Amino acid sequence: MINRYLVRGAVGALAVLSIKVSAIYFLLMVILLVTHTKDFIGS
């Protein structure tokens, strides 16, 4: 349960960082989404 919120929070933080700081955070966000798709979607 907590893993789901942790992944969602990390993806949100990386999305903000990719817009504000650097595009390298976008790559990290994509990697996190690919490896934790079930946690992010919640199925």
Contacts in CASP RR format, 6 or more apart in sequence:
PFRMAT RR
TARGET T0000
AUTHOR 0000-0000-0000
METHOD contacts of the structure
MODEL  1
MINRYLVRGAVGALAVLSIKVSAIYFLLMVILLVTHTKDFIGS
3 36 0 8 1.000
3 39 0 8 1.000
4 39 0 8 1.000
4 40 0 8 1.000
4 42 0 8 1.000
7 32 0 8 1.000
7 36 0 8 1.000
7 39 0 8 1.000
7 40 0 8 1.000
8 40 0 8 1.000
10 32 0 8 1.000
11 29 0 8 1.000
11 32 0 8 1.000
11 33 0 8 1.000
11 40 0 8 1.000
12 29 0 8 1.000
14 25 0 8 1.000
14 26 0 8 1.000
14 28 0 8 1.000
14 29 0 8 1.000
14 32 0 8 1.000
15 25 0 8 1.000
15 26 0 8 1.000
15 29 0 8 1.000
17 25 0 8 1.000
18 24 0 8 1.000
18 25 0 8 1.000
18 26 0 8 1.000
18 29 0 8 1.000
33 40 0 8 1.000
END
